Amino acid sequence: MAFEYDDSNIFARILRGEIPNDTVAENDHALAFRDIAPKSPTHVLVIPKGKYVSFDDFAANASADEITGFMRLCAEVCAKEGVGLDQGNQGFRAITNAGSHGVQEVPHFHLHIMGGRMMGPMVILRD
């Protein structure tokens, strides 16, 4: 599969300032904001500012500075939201979805940081 970026996706529009968001943190390479339909008490999306479709696209094609900036912002979000293990919290979940089998809804790489309650099993396998 080729990584074809769609400039009209909602996260691209948020990055351009066309759609408002509830910003949690930001740096030169990434933006973190609250999910509009949270599935847990803490539900923050972290997105790179570059045009990356999925985790594998980002991991393969982002610069070292972009990857570092993204990961550091993830750590900042965990600290700000009080879900980090170093703060005595019980933990959190970090999820990214890719493609149709991964049920990716927005074709811009994003990581969900979710916590504040027991998250349950990660995947329920079915026959």
Backbone hydrogen bonds, N-H to C=O, Kabsch-Sander energy under -0.5 kcal/mol:
donor,donor_aa,acceptor,acceptor_aa,energy
4,E,2,A,-1.1
5,Y,3,F,-0.7
6,D,107,P,-0.5
7,D,5,Y,-0.7
9,N,6,D,-1.8
13,R,9,N,-2.0
14,I,10,I,-2.0
15,L,11,F,-2.5
16,R,12,A,-1.7
17,G,14,I,-1.5
18,E,13,R,-2.4
19,I,13,R,-0.9
23,T,21,N,-1.1
24,V,32,A,-3.2
25,A,32,A,-1.4
27,N,30,A,-2.4
31,L,47,I,-2.5
32,A,25,A,-2.9
33,F,45,L,-2.3
34,R,22,D,-2.2
35,D,43,H,-2.7
42,T,115,G,-2.4
43,H,41,P,-0.6
44,V,113,I,-2.5
45,L,33,F,-3.2
46,V,111,L,-2.4
47,I,31,L,-2.9
49,K,29,H,-2.7
52,Y,50,G,-1.5
58,F,54,S,-2.7
59,A,55,F,-3.2
60,A,56,D,-1.8
61,N,57,D,-2.3
62,A,58,F,-2.4
67,I,63,S,-2.5
68,T,64,A,-2.6
69,G,65,D,-2.7
70,F,66,E,-2.5
71,M,67,I,-2.6
72,R,68,T,-2.7
73,L,69,G,-1.9
74,C,70,F,-2.0
75,A,71,M,-2.0
76,E,72,R,-2.2
77,V,73,L,-2.5
78,C,74,C,-2.3
79,A,75,A,-2.1
80,K,76,E,-3.0
81,E,77,V,-2.8
82,G,78,C,-0.5
82,G,79,A,-0.9
83,V,78,C,-2.0
84,G,78,C,-1.2
87,Q,84,G,-1.7
88,G,85,L,-1.8
89,N,84,G,-1.3
93,R,114,M,-3.2
95,I,112,H,-2.2
102,G,98,A,-1.0
103,V,100,S,-1.0
104,Q,99,G,-2.5
108,H,106,V,-2.1
109,F,52,Y,-2.9
111,L,46,V,-2.4
112,H,95,I,-3.4
113,I,44,V,-3.1
113,I,111,L,-0.5
114,M,93,R,-3.1
114,M,112,H,-0.6
115,G,42,T,-2.0
116,G,91,G,-0.6
125,L,123,V,-0.7
